[in-house]
């Protein structure tokens, strides 16, 4: 019986997606957007304690990977997760990280 291997192109896209998420600031942005909803750069800078120039760099990566979408609202750009799939990936990742964390002894 032949096993079903992933399509090499889809596999490479998945690696690129996960690689983009695998940075503490970018993952923090994604989790923040998941848990608290859309936000502008100023709000994200303040809440995540990240310099605006660094955050803009990370947001560019997230946009290019189609993980977030920015929409202009007046003079601000408000960022949100690209779609519900991203939220599912984040929820599962954070749940797994919490489960695999060493338990404190009482």
Backbone as CSV, one residue per row, in Angstrom:
resi,resn,N_x,N_y,N_z,CA_x,CA_y,CA_z,C_x,C_y,C_z
1,UNK,0.848,-1.183,0.000,0.000,0.000,0.000,0.890,1.241,0.000
2,UNK,0.557,2.178,-0.843,1.336,3.401,-0.990,0.848,4.454,0.011
3,UNK,1.791,5.084,0.723,1.405,6.138,1.665,1.188,7.437,0.907
4,UNK,0.316,8.261,1.458,0.034,9.560,0.838,1.008,10.591,1.395
5,UNK,1.971,10.964,0.592,2.921,11.987,0.993,2.366,13.351,0.623
6,UNK,2.707,14.382,1.410,2.207,15.718,1.081,2.809,16.210,-0.233
7,UNK,2.045,17.021,-0.913,2.534,17.666,-2.126,3.745,18.513,-1.762
8,UNK,4.871,18.365,-2.470,6.084,19.119,-2.116,5.897,20.641,-2.117
9,UNK,5.096,21.143,-3.018,4.860,22.591,-3.071,4.046,23.030,-1.851
10,UNK,3.008,22.281,-1.509,2.201,22.606,-0.324,3.040,22.477,0.932
11,UNK,3.914,21.479,0.972,4.787,21.292,2.120,5.721,22.491,2.296
12,UNK,6.275,22.984,1.214,7.161,24.154,1.275,6.398,25.401,1.725
13,UNK,5.168,25.570,1.257,4.344,26.708,1.701,4.056,26.606,3.189
14,UNK,3.797,25.409,3.678,3.540,25.212,5.110,4.785,25.528,5.929
15,UNK,5.945,25.129,5.442,7.201,25.436,6.131,7.396,26.952,6.196
16,UNK,7.138,27.640,5.098,7.268,29.106,5.074,6.315,29.754,6.070
17,UNK,5.091,29.263,6.127,4.085,29.792,7.051,4.533,29.613,8.494
18,UNK,4.942,28.402,8.844,5.370,28.129,10.219,6.654,28.872,10.562
19,UNK,7.546,29.019,9.603,8.785,29.769,9.840,8.486,31.230,10.152
20,UNK,7.526,31.784,9.455,7.156,33.179,9.711,6.582,33.339,11.111
21,UNK,5.802,32.375,11.552,5.193,32.440,12.879,6.218,32.202,13.983
22,UNK,7.342,31.563,13.642,8.319,31.128,14.641,9.266,32.249,15.065
23,UNK,8.729,33.384,15.391,9.494,34.502,15.955,8.669,35.048,17.112
24,UNK,9.290,35.300,18.257,8.511,35.723,19.430,7.625,36.948,19.205
25,UNK,8.119,37.955,18.501,7.304,39.161,18.288,6.149,38.851,17.350
26,UNK,6.430,38.143,16.266,5.357,37.838,15.314,4.303,36.941,15.949
27,UNK,4.733,35.949,16.716,3.764,35.078,17.389,2.958,35.878,18.414
28,UNK,3.609,36.790,19.119,2.897,37.630,20.092,1.847,38.500,19.392
29,UNK,2.186,39.054,18.234,1.223,39.863,17.473,0.022,39.003,17.096
30,UNK,0.290,37.823,16.571,-0.798,36.947,16.139,-1.698,36.541,17.298
31,UNK,-1.096,36.168,18.417,-1.893,35.766,19.583,-2.677,36.954,20.110
32,UNK,-2.061,38.134,20.123,-2.766,39.350,20.573,-3.992,39.610,19.705
33,UNK,-3.816,39.510,18.381,-4.937,39.746,17.467,-6.018,38.683,17.636
34,UNK,-5.616,37.454,17.904,-6.581,36.381,18.131,-7.398,36.634,19.388
35,UNK,-6.710,36.964,20.469,-7.376,37.055,21.776,-8.108,38.370,22.020
36,UNK,-7.620,39.462,21.450,-8.222,40.765,21.746,-8.805,41.461,20.522
37,UNK,-8.622,40.884,19.343,-9.212,41.462,18.148,-8.299,42.442,17.438
38,UNK,-8.821,43.039,16.358,-8.031,43.942,15.523,-7.429,45.102,16.317
39,UNK,-6.275,45.585,15.826,-5.591,46.697,16.503,-4.719,47.439,15.507
40,UNK,-4.479,48.710,15.824,-3.566,49.490,14.992,-2.135,49.350,15.518
41,UNK,-1.187,49.900,14.783,0.228,49.773,15.128,0.523,50.382,16.491
42,UNK,-0.049,51.521,16.762,0.194,52.186,18.039,-0.229,51.311,19.219
43,UNK,-1.396,50.723,19.110,-1.897,49.845,20.169,-0.994,48.623,20.325
44,UNK,-0.617,48.014,19.206,0.247,46.835,19.263,1.608,47.177,19.866
45,UNK,2.178,48.319,19.483,3.466,48.746,20.045,3.366,48.880,21.559
46,UNK,2.336,49.536,22.012,2.145,49.771,23.442,1.931,48.461,24.203
47,UNK,1.011,47.647,23.722,0.661,46.420,24.436,1.778,45.378,24.417
48,UNK,2.547,45.331,23.320,3.599,44.315,23.197,4.983,44.858,23.557
49,UNK,5.049,46.156,23.858,6.314,46.803,24.208,7.375,46.573,23.127
50,UNK,7.005,46.929,21.890,7.881,46.779,20.734,7.997,48.135,20.047
51,UNK,9.202,48.474,19.614,9.424,49.725,18.867,8.625,49.695,17.572
52,UNK,8.145,50.866,17.147,7.316,50.963,15.955,8.043,50.454,14.717
53,UNK,9.310,50.781,14.564,10.046,50.342,13.370,10.185,48.822,13.343
54,UNK,10.453,48.221,14.491,10.572,46.760,14.563,9.220,46.106,14.290
55,UNK,8.165,46.662,14.864,6.835,46.101,14.661,6.438,46.181,13.187
56,UNK,6.724,47.295,12.542,6.405,47.435,11.116,7.113,46.371,10.291
57,UNK,8.360,46.082,10.633,9.130,45.035,9.963,8.425,43.682,10.119
58,UNK,8.012,43.359,11.335,7.343,42.083,11.586,5.972,42.014,10.921
59,UNK,5.244,43.119,10.942,3.932,43.144,10.283,4.073,42.929,8.774
60,UNK,5.132,43.449,8.178,5.364,43.233,6.749,5.518,41.729,6.474
61,UNK,6.305,41.039,7.310,6.468,39.591,7.155,5.124,38.876,7.306
62,UNK,4.354,39.274,8.303,3.054,38.639,8.542,2.075,38.884,7.385
63,UNK,2.108,40.090,6.823,1.252,40.379,5.663,1.689,39.549,4.460
64,UNK,2.996,39.503,4.201,3.512,38.750,3.055,3.181,37.264,3.152
65,UNK,3.137,36.754,4.371,2.798,35.342,4.584,1.287,35.114,4.622
66,UNK,0.527,36.176,4.459,-0.940,36.135,4.500,-1.464,35.644,5.839
67,UNK,-0.777,36.054,6.901,-1.221,35.740,8.248,-2.066,36.861,8.831
68,UNK,-1.792,38.094,8.418,-2.588,39.244,8.850,-2.986,40.073,7.638
69,UNK,-4.007,40.877,7.844,-4.491,41.817,6.842,-4.552,43.176,7.514
70,UNK,-4.083,44.201,6.803,-4.189,45.567,7.302,-5.225,46.329,6.502
71,UNK,-6.115,47.022,7.214,-7.156,47.816,6.560,-7.051,49.254,7.062
72,UNK,-7.042,50.194,6.124,-6.950,51.594,6.493,-8.275,52.067,7.067
73,UNK,-8.186,52.689,8.254,-9.340,53.296,8.914,-8.902,54.709,9.284
74,UNK,-9.328,55.666,8.471,-8.871,57.036,8.671,-7.372,57.109,8.425
75,UNK,-6.622,57.610,9.410,-5.169,57.725,9.277,-4.437,56.477,9.756
76,UNK,-5.164,55.541,10.336,-4.552,54.336,10.897,-4.760,53.126,10.003
77,UNK,-3.866,52.166,10.155,-4.048,50.846,9.557,-4.353,49.904,10.708
78,UNK,-5.478,49.218,10.610,-5.902,48.281,11.642,-5.627,46.874,11.123
79,UNK,-4.937,46.093,11.956,-4.553,44.737,11.583,-5.475,43.719,12.240
80,UNK,-5.728,42.644,11.500,-6.514,41.522,11.995,-5.935,40.257,11.388
81,UNK,-6.313,39.110,11.954,-5.887,37.842,11.375,-6.475,37.691,9.979
82,UNK,-5.729,37.067,9.095,-6.163,36.917,7.706,-7.454,36.117,7.598
83,UNK,-7.546,35.012,8.371,-8.770,34.213,8.336,-8.846,33.314,9.570
84,UNK,-9.933,32.593,9.665,-10.165,31.742,10.840,-9.161,30.602,10.952
85,UNK,-8.608,30.162,9.820,-7.611,29.082,9.879,-6.421,29.475,10.731
86,UNK,-6.006,30.720,10.624,-4.856,31.198,11.391,-5.179,31.104,12.885
87,UNK,-6.388,31.495,13.255,-6.808,31.395,14.652,-6.754,29.964,15.160
88,UNK,-7.175,29.016,14.336,-7.138,27.598,14.737,-5.701,27.140,14.958
89,UNK,-4.807,27.504,14.060,-3.398,27.140,14.198,-2.842,27.712,15.503
90,UNK,-3.144,28.984,15.766,-2.646,29.641,16.971,-3.211,29.006,18.233
91,UNK,-4.511,28.752,18.247,-5.133,28.133,19.429,-4.513,26.770,19.718
92,UNK,-4.374,25.949,18.683,-3.794,24.621,18.871,-2.341,24.708,19.316
93,UNK,-1.593,25.629,18.737,-0.180,25.795,19.099,-0.039,26.221,20.547
94,UNK,-0.813,27.216,20.958,-0.708,27.709,22.327,-1.217,26.667,23.325
95,UNK,-2.270,25.942,22.976,-2.766,24.866,23.844,-1.706,23.793,24.021
96,UNK,-1.077,23.410,22.934,-0.043,22.382,23.004,1.153,22.868,23.826
97,UNK,1.533,24.119,23.643,2.651,24.681,24.417,2.333,24.679,25.908
98,UNK,1.082,25.029,26.253,0.669,25.019,27.659,0.675,23.603,28.230
99,UNK,0.222,22.638,27.431,0.182,21.243,27.887,1.573,20.661,28.088
100,UNK,2.516,21.068,27.244,3.850,20.474,27.307,4.796,21.229,28.228
101,UNK,4.295,22.292,28.868,5.132,23.040,29.816,5.357,22.194,31.067
102,UNK,6.557,22.264,31.636,6.795,21.500,32.872,5.840,21.956,33.966
103,UNK,5.302,21.016,34.688,4.368,21.320,35.771,5.156,21.657,37.042
104,UNK,4.692,22.680,37.743,5.332,23.067,39.017,4.965,22.050,40.088
105,UNK,5.908,21.758,40.941,5.644,20.849,42.069,5.094,21.628,43.231
106,UNK,4.151,21.049,43.916,3.543,21.718,45.077,4.347,21.478,46.326
